Amino acid sequence: MQDSLLSYSKKFFGQLTTKGLYIILLLYTAYKLGEVPPWAKRVIVGSFAYFLSPIDSIPDLTPVLGMTDDLGVLAFGLVTIACYVTDDIRLLAQEKLRKILKKDIDQSIINQVHSWL
């Protein structure tokens, strides 16, 4: 069971753009390290649950369109808890993103996500 969940998660994370991965890292870091109230934590968990759910309004097998609703829900979750995403959380998420991608990040992507906050 655990192996199938891991391979299922890898499939989705492999399809993510840098922007999507950064949104996930911001949400995760805010959940773990931020002073986020319980209602905001439920928003984060709900966003992740939708992202990982095999039941989807637009099938993820559809090229390009398949991930747009997932990323939309993640972005909505981020905007909903924006006031709890501090500069420290942003820096930690960017550092994690650099480690994952093993390269420098296109700053325009980071700025675009930050413009929502």
DRENKOL-64195 format. One record per atom (N, C-alpha, C, O): residue number from 0; atom name; z, y, x. Coordinates in nm, 3 decimals, m for minus. Example, Ala and Ser with C-alpha at 12.3 -4.5 7.8 and 13.67 -1.06 7.14 Angstrom:
DRENKOL-64195
 resi name       z       y       x
    0    N   0.780  m0.569   1.319
    0   CA   0.780  m0.450   1.230
    0    C   0.780  m0.330   1.320
    0    O   0.846  m0.332   1.424
    1    N   0.708  m0.225   1.285
    1   CA   0.714  m0.106   1.367
    1    C   0.787   0.003   1.290
    1    O   0.804   0.114   1.341
***
This chain:
DRENKOL-64195
 resi name       z       y       x
    0    N   0.000  m0.120   0.083
    0   CA   0.000   0.000   0.000
    0    C   0.000   0.125   0.087
    0    O  m0.077   0.219   0.062
    1    N   0.087   0.127   0.189
    1   CA   0.098   0.244   0.274
    1    C  m0.031   0.265   0.353
    1    O  m0.074   0.379   0.373
    2    N  m0.094   0.157   0.399
    2   CA  m0.220   0.168   0.474
    2    C  m0.331   0.226   0.387
    2    O  m0.411   0.307   0.434
    3    N  m0.336   0.184   0.261
    3   CA  m0.442   0.236   0.174
    3    C  m0.419   0.384   0.145
    3    O  m0.516   0.460   0.135
    4    N  m0.293   0.426   0.131
    4   CA  m0.263   0.568   0.109
    4    C  m0.302   0.649   0.231
    4    O  m0.355   0.759   0.218
    5    N  m0.275   0.595   0.350
    5   CA  m0.309   0.666   0.473
    5    C  m0.460   0.681   0.488
    5    O  m0.509   0.788   0.523
    6    N  m0.535   0.575   0.462
    6   CA  m0.681   0.585   0.474
    6    C  m0.738   0.677   0.367
    6    O  m0.835   0.749   0.392
    7    N  m0.679   0.675   0.248
    7   CA  m0.721   0.765   0.139
    7    C  m0.699   0.910   0.180
    7    O  m0.785   0.995   0.158
    8    N  m0.583   0.940   0.239
    8   CA  m0.552   1.076   0.282
    8    C  m0.645   1.121   0.394
    8    O  m0.691   1.235   0.394
    9    N  m0.673   1.032   0.489
    9   CA  m0.762   1.066   0.600
    9    C  m0.900   1.102   0.550
    9    O  m0.965   1.192   0.605
   10    N  m0.947   1.034   0.446
   10   CA  m1.078   1.063   0.390
   10    C  m1.085   1.207   0.342
   10    O  m1.183   1.278   0.369
   11    N  m0.983   1.252   0.272
   11   CA  m0.982   1.387   0.219
   11    C  m0.960   1.490   0.329
   11    O  m1.026   1.595   0.329
   12    N  m0.870   1.464   0.420
   12   CA  m0.845   1.560   0.527
   12    C  m0.967   1.572   0.618
   12    O  m0.990   1.678   0.676
   13    N  m1.045   1.466   0.630
   13   CA  m1.167   1.470   0.709
   13    C  m1.273   1.560   0.646
   13    O  m1.358   1.614   0.718
   14    N  m1.269   1.577   0.516
   14   CA  m1.367   1.660   0.447
   14    C  m1.326   1.807   0.441
   14    O  m1.405   1.892   0.399
   15    N  m1.205   1.836   0.481
   15   CA  m1.155   1.973   0.471
   15    C  m1.222   2.068   0.569
   15    O  m1.259   2.030   0.680
   16    N  m1.238   2.189   0.526
   16   CA  m1.283   2.295   0.615
   16    C  m1.161   2.349   0.689
   16    O  m1.047   2.315   0.658
   17    N  m1.187   2.432   0.787
   17   CA  m1.077   2.497   0.859
   17    C  m0.992   2.578   0.762
   17    O  m0.869   2.580   0.773
   18    N  m1.058   2.644   0.668
   18   CA  m0.985   2.725   0.570
   18    C  m0.893   2.637   0.485
   18    O  m0.776   2.671   0.464
   19    N  m0.944   2.526   0.438
   19   CA  m0.864   2.436   0.355
   19    C  m0.745   2.379   0.432
   19    O  m0.634   2.371   0.379
   20    N  m0.769   2.342   0.555
   20   CA  m0.660   2.289   0.637
   20    C  m0.555   2.395   0.663
   20    O  m0.435   2.366   0.663
   21    N  m0.598   2.518   0.686
   21   CA  m0.503   2.627   0.708
   21    C  m0.420   2.654   0.583
   21    O  m0.300   2.680   0.593
   22    N  m0.482   2.649   0.467
   22   CA  m0.408   2.667   0.341
   22    C  m0.302   2.559   0.327
   22    O  m0.188   2.588   0.290
   23    N  m0.339   2.435   0.355
   23   CA  m0.243   2.324   0.346
   23    C  m0.128   2.346   0.444
   23    O  m0.012   2.326   0.408
   24    N  m0.159   2.387   0.565
   24   CA  m0.054   2.410   0.664
   24    C   0.038   2.526   0.624
   24    O   0.158   2.520   0.647
   25    N  m0.018   2.630   0.564
   25   CA   0.066   2.740   0.516
   25    C   0.161   2.691   0.406
   25    O   0.280   2.721   0.408
   26    N   0.107   2.616   0.311
   26   CA   0.190   2.564   0.202
   26    C   0.299   2.471   0.256
   26    O   0.416   2.482   0.218
   27    N   0.260   2.381   0.344
   27   CA   0.355   2.285   0.400
   27    C   0.465   2.356   0.480
   27    O   0.583   2.325   0.466
   28    N   0.424   2.449   0.563
   28   CA   0.522   2.522   0.646
   28    C   0.615   2.605   0.559
   28    O   0.735   2.610   0.586
   29    N   0.562   2.668   0.457
   29   CA   0.648   2.744   0.366
   29    C   0.748   2.652   0.296
   29    O   0.864   2.688   0.279
   30    N   0.702   2.535   0.255
   30   CA   0.789   2.439   0.187
   30    C   0.901   2.393   0.280
   30    O   1.018   2.387   0.240
   31    N   0.866   2.361   0.404
   31   CA   0.965   2.305   0.497
   31    C   1.056   2.409   0.559
   31    O   1.176   2.385   0.575
   32    N   1.001   2.525   0.594
   32   CA   1.078   2.619   0.674
   32    C   1.113   2.750   0.604
   32    O   1.203   2.821   0.648
   33    N   1.044   2.780   0.499
   33   CA   1.066   2.908   0.433
   33    C   1.181   2.904   0.335
   33    O   1.231   2.797   0.298
   34    N   1.222   3.020   0.294
   34   CA   1.324   3.032   0.191
   34    C   1.254   3.039   0.057
   34    O   1.244   3.144  m0.007
   35    N   1.205   2.922   0.016
   35   CA   1.124   2.910  m0.104
   35    C   1.211   2.857  m0.218
   35    O   1.277   2.754  m0.202
   36    N   1.212   2.925  m0.332
   36   CA   1.293   2.878  m0.445
   36    C   1.235   2.749  m0.505
   36    O   1.120   2.714  m0.480
   37    N   1.316   2.680  m0.582
   37   CA   1.271   2.552  m0.640
   37    C   1.142   2.560  m0.720
   37    O   1.060   2.468  m0.712
   38    N   1.121   2.667  m0.797
   38   CA   0.999   2.675  m0.876
   38    C   0.876   2.682  m0.785
   38    O   0.772   2.624  m0.817
   39    N   0.887   2.753  m0.672
   39   CA   0.775   2.765  m0.579
   39    C   0.749   2.633  m0.507
   39    O   0.635   2.598  m0.479
   40    N   0.856   2.560  m0.478
   40   CA   0.838   2.427  m0.418
   40    C   0.765   2.334  m0.513
   40    O   0.686   2.250  m0.470
   41    N   0.792   2.347  m0.641
   41   CA   0.720   2.264  m0.740
   41    C   0.573   2.301  m0.746
   41    O   0.488   2.214  m0.767
   42    N   0.541   2.428  m0.729
   42   CA   0.401   2.471  m0.724
   42    C   0.331   2.407  m0.603
   42    O   0.219   2.358  m0.615
   43    N   0.398   2.408  m0.489
   43   CA   0.341   2.348  m0.368
   43    C   0.320   2.198  m0.387
   43    O   0.213   2.146  m0.356
   44    N   0.421   2.129  m0.438
   44   CA   0.409   1.985  m0.460
   44    C   0.299   1.955  m0.562
   44    O   0.223   1.860  m0.544
   45    N   0.289   2.035  m0.666
   45   CA   0.183   2.016  m0.765
   45    C   0.045   2.036  m0.706
   45    O  m0.048   1.964  m0.740
   46    N   0.031   2.134  m0.618
   46   CA  m0.097   2.159  m0.552
   46    C  m0.137   2.040  m0.464
   46    O  m0.252   1.997  m0.465
   47    N  m0.040   1.989  m0.389
   47   CA  m0.067   1.872  m0.304
   47    C  m0.098   1.749  m0.388
   47    O  m0.185   1.670  m0.354
   48    N  m0.026   1.734  m0.498
   48   CA  m0.049   1.618  m0.585
   48    C  m0.190   1.620  m0.642
   48    O  m0.257   1.517  m0.647
   49    N  m0.236   1.736  m0.685
   49   CA  m0.372   1.746  m0.737
   49    C  m0.473   1.716  m0.627
   49    O  m0.572   1.646  m0.649
   50    N  m0.448   1.770  m0.509
   50   CA  m0.540   1.750  m0.397
   50    C  m0.554   1.601  m0.362
   50    O  m0.664   1.554  m0.334
   51    N  m0.444   1.529  m0.364
   51   CA  m0.446   1.387  m0.326
   51    C  m0.475   1.293  m0.442
   51    O  m0.494   1.173  m0.422
   52    N  m0.477   1.345  m0.563
   52   CA  m0.496   1.261  m0.680
   52    C  m0.637   1.200  m0.684
   52    O  m0.736   1.270  m0.660
   53    N  m0.645   1.070  m0.713
   53   CA  m0.777   1.008  m0.725
   53    C  m0.848   1.047  m0.854
   53    O  m0.969   1.029  m0.865
   54    N  m0.774   1.098  m0.950
   54   CA  m0.833   1.144  m1.076
   54    C  m0.865   1.291  m1.059
   54    O  m0.777   1.371  m1.029
   55    N  m0.990   1.326  m1.077
   55   CA  m1.036   1.459  m1.041
   55    C  m1.135   1.510  m1.145
   55    O  m1.210   1.432  m1.203
   56    N  m1.134   1.640  m1.169
   56   CA  m1.227   1.695  m1.268
   56    C  m1.371   1.696  m1.215
   56    O  m1.465   1.677  m1.292
   57    N  m1.387   1.718  m1.086
   57   CA  m1.519   1.708  m1.022
   57    C  m1.505   1.601  m0.914
   57    O  m1.426   1.618  m0.822
   58    N  m1.580   1.493  m0.922
   58   CA  m1.564   1.385  m0.824
   58    C  m1.583   1.433  m0.680
   58    O  m1.675   1.510  m0.651
   59    N  m1.495   1.388  m0.592
   59   CA  m1.500   1.430  m0.452
   59    C  m1.618   1.367  m0.378
   59    O  m1.647   1.405  m0.265
   60    N  m1.684   1.273  m0.439
   60   CA  m1.801   1.213  m0.378
   60    C  m1.923   1.304  m0.387
   60    O  m2.020   1.286  m0.313
   61    N  m1.917   1.402  m0.476
   61   CA  m2.026   1.497  m0.491
   61    C  m2.023   1.593  m0.372
   61    O  m1.923   1.662  m0.351
   62    N  m2.131   1.598  m0.293
   62   CA  m2.130   1.688  m0.177
   62    C  m2.105   1.833  m0.220
   62    O  m2.155   1.877  m0.323
   63    N  m2.032   1.904  m0.141
   63   CA  m1.998   2.046  m0.157
   63    C  m1.911   2.073  m0.279
   63    O  m1.801   2.125  m0.265
   64    N  m1.956   2.039  m0.397
   64   CA  m1.881   2.068  m0.519
   64    C  m1.753   1.988  m0.530
   64    O  m1.656   2.034  m0.591
   65    N  m1.751   1.871  m0.474
   65   CA  m1.637   1.781  m0.490
   65    C  m1.505   1.835  m0.441
   65    O  m1.400   1.805  m0.499
   66    N  m1.508   1.914  m0.336
   66   CA  m1.383   1.967  m0.280
   66    C  m1.350   2.107  m0.331
   66    O  m1.241   2.157  m0.304
   67    N  m1.442   2.171  m0.403
   67   CA  m1.417   2.309  m0.443
   67    C  m1.300   2.321  m0.539
   67    O  m1.221   2.415  m0.528
   68    N  m1.287   2.229  m0.633
   68   CA  m1.174   2.238  m0.726
   68    C  m1.043   2.209  m0.655
   68    O  m0.941   2.271  m0.685
   69    N  m1.046   2.115  m0.559
   69   CA  m0.924   2.086  m0.481
   69    C  m0.881   2.208  m0.401
   69    O  m0.763   2.244  m0.401
   70    N  m0.977   2.270  m0.334
   70   CA  m0.944   2.389  m0.256
   70    C  m0.903   2.505  m0.345
   70    O  m0.819   2.587  m0.307
   71    N  m0.961   2.512  m0.464
   71   CA  m0.922   2.616  m0.559
   71    C  m0.777   2.602  m0.603
   71    O  m0.705   2.701  m0.614
   72    N  m0.735   2.479  m0.628
   72   CA  m0.596   2.455  m0.668
   72    C  m0.502   2.486  m0.552
   72    O  m0.396   2.545  m0.572
   73    N  m0.540   2.446  m0.430
   73   CA  m0.457   2.478  m0.313
   73    C  m0.447   2.629  m0.293
   73    O  m0.339   2.682  m0.265
   74    N  m0.559   2.699  m0.308
   74   CA  m0.559   2.845  m0.293
   74    C  m0.474   2.910  m0.402
   74    O  m0.401   3.005  m0.375
   75    N  m0.483   2.859  m0.525
   75   CA  m0.401   2.911  m0.633
   75    C  m0.252   2.892  m0.601
   75    O  m0.171   2.983  m0.623
   76    N  m0.217   2.775  m0.549
   76   CA  m0.078   2.751  m0.510
   76    C  m0.032   2.848  m0.403
   76    O   0.081   2.898  m0.408
   77    N  m0.118   2.874  m0.306
   77   CA  m0.084   2.968  m0.199
   77    C  m0.065   3.110  m0.252
   77    O   0.032   3.177  m0.216
   78    N  m0.156   3.154  m0.336
   78   CA  m0.146   3.289  m0.392
   78    C  m0.021   3.302  m0.479
   78    O   0.043   3.407  m0.482
   79    N   0.014   3.195  m0.550
   79   CA   0.132   3.197  m0.637
   79    C   0.261   3.216  m0.558
   79    O   0.354   3.282  m0.605
   80    N   0.267   3.157  m0.438
   80   CA   0.389   3.169  m0.358
   80    C   0.374   3.269  m0.244
   80    O   0.453   3.267  m0.150
   81    N   0.274   3.354  m0.250
   81   CA   0.239   3.445  m0.140
   81    C   0.357   3.526  m0.088
   81    O   0.367   3.550   0.033
   82    N   0.444   3.569  m0.174
   82   CA   0.555   3.653  m0.129
   82    C   0.655   3.577  m0.040
   82    O   0.740   3.639   0.024
   83    N   0.644   3.444  m0.035
   83   CA   0.733   3.363   0.049
   83    C   0.665   3.320   0.179
   83    O   0.727   3.251   0.261
   84    N   0.541   3.358   0.199
   84   CA   0.469   3.324   0.322
   84    C   0.487   3.440   0.419
   84    O   0.416   3.540   0.415
   85    N   0.585   3.423   0.506
   85   CA   0.620   3.528   0.602
   85    C   0.528   3.524   0.724
   85    O   0.448   3.431   0.740
   86    N   0.541   3.624   0.809
   86   CA   0.463   3.627   0.933
   86    C   0.496   3.508   1.021
   86    O   0.408   3.452   1.086
   87    N   0.623   3.468   1.024
   87   CA   0.662   3.351   1.104
   87    C   0.594   3.225   1.053
   87    O   0.548   3.142   1.133
   88    N   0.586   3.209   0.923
   88   CA   0.519   3.093   0.864
   88    C   0.371   3.095   0.899
   88    O   0.312   2.991   0.931
   89    N   0.310   3.212   0.894
   89   CA   0.168   3.226   0.929
   89    C   0.144   3.185   1.074
   89    O   0.049   3.112   1.104
   90    N   0.229   3.234   1.165
   90   CA   0.212   3.202   1.307
   90    C   0.231   3.052   1.333
   90    O   0.155   2.992   1.410
   91    N   0.331   2.992   1.270
   91   CA   0.353   2.848   1.288
   91    C   0.236   2.767   1.234
   91    O   0.194   2.669   1.297
   92    N   0.183   2.806   1.121
   92   CA   0.069   2.734   1.062
   92    C  m0.055   2.748   1.151
   92    O  m0.130   2.652   1.167
   93    N  m0.076   2.866   1.208
   93   CA  m0.190   2.885   1.298
   93    C  m0.175   2.801   1.424
   93    O  m0.272   2.744   1.474
   94    N  m0.053   2.794   1.476
   94   CA  m0.027   2.712   1.595
   94    C  m0.054   2.564   1.566
   94    O  m0.114   2.495   1.648
   95    N  m0.010   2.516   1.449
   95   CA  m0.036   2.377   1.411
   95    C  m0.186   2.353   1.394
   95    O  m0.237   2.248   1.431
   96    N  m0.256   2.451   1.337
   96   CA  m0.400   2.439   1.316
   96    C  m0.472   2.428   1.450
   96    O  m0.563   2.346   1.464
   97    N  m0.432   2.509   1.547
   97   CA  m0.494   2.502   1.681
   97    C  m0.470   2.365   1.744
   97    O  m0.560   2.309   1.808
   98    N  m0.351   2.310   1.726
   98   CA  m0.321   2.177   1.782
   98    C  m0.404   2.069   1.715
   98    O  m0.450   1.976   1.781
   99    N  m0.422   2.080   1.586
   99   CA  m0.499   1.979   1.512
   99    C  m0.647   1.986   1.550
   99    O  m0.710   1.884   1.577
  100    N  m0.702   2.108   1.553
  100   CA  m0.845   2.125   1.580
  100    C  m0.877   2.119   1.729
  100    O  m0.991   2.096   1.768
  101    N  m0.774   2.139   1.812
  101   CA  m0.789   2.139   1.958
  101    C  m0.894   2.240   2.006
  101    O  m0.970   2.214   2.099
  102    N  m0.895   2.354   1.939
  102   CA  m0.983   2.463   1.979
  102    C  m0.931   2.592   1.917
  102    O  m0.841   2.591   1.832
  103    N  m0.988   2.704   1.961
  103   CA  m0.952   2.832   1.901
  103    C  m1.006   2.839   1.759
  103    O  m1.108   2.778   1.726
  104    N  m0.937   2.915   1.677
  104   CA  m0.973   2.927   1.536
  104    C  m1.054   3.054   1.517
  104    O  m1.027   3.157   1.579
  105    N  m1.153   3.045   1.430
  105   CA  m1.232   3.162   1.394
  105    C  m1.139   3.258   1.319
  105    O  m1.093   3.228   1.209
  106    N  m1.112   3.373   1.378
  106   CA  m1.017   3.468   1.322
  106    C  m1.061   3.520   1.185
  106    O  m0.977   3.560   1.105
  107    N  m1.191   3.520   1.158
  107   CA  m1.237   3.568   1.027
  107    C  m1.189   3.475   0.915
  107    O  m1.164   3.521   0.803
  108    N  m1.176   3.347   0.944
  108   CA  m1.124   3.252   0.844
  108    C  m0.977   3.282   0.816
  108    O  m0.935   3.286   0.700
  109    N  m0.901   3.304   0.921
  109   CA  m0.759   3.336   0.907
  109    C  m0.744   3.467   0.829
  109    O  m0.661   3.476   0.738
  110    N  m0.823   3.566   0.863
  110   CA  m0.816   3.696   0.795
  110    C  m0.853   3.683   0.648
  110    O  m0.793   3.749   0.563
  111    N  m0.950   3.599   0.617
  111   CA  m0.989   3.580   0.477
  111    C  m0.874   3.520   0.396
  111    O  m0.846   3.565   0.285
  112    N  m0.808   3.420   0.451
  112   CA  m0.694   3.360   0.382
  112    C  m0.581   3.461   0.369
  112    O  m0.518   3.471   0.263
  113    N  m0.556   3.537   0.474
  113   CA  m0.450   3.637   0.470
  113    C  m0.478   3.748   0.370
  113    O  m0.386   3.810   0.318
  114    N  m0.606   3.774   0.343
  114   CA  m0.639   3.879   0.246
  114    C  m0.595   3.841   0.105
  114    O  m0.580   3.928   0.019
  115    N  m0.574   3.714   0.080
  115   CA  m0.526   3.669  m0.051
  115    C  m0.376   3.690  m0.067
  115    O  m0.325   3.694  m0.179
  116    N  m0.307   3.704   0.045
  116   CA  m0.159   3.709   0.041
  116    C  m0.108   3.850   0.026
  116    O   0.014   3.871   0.022
***
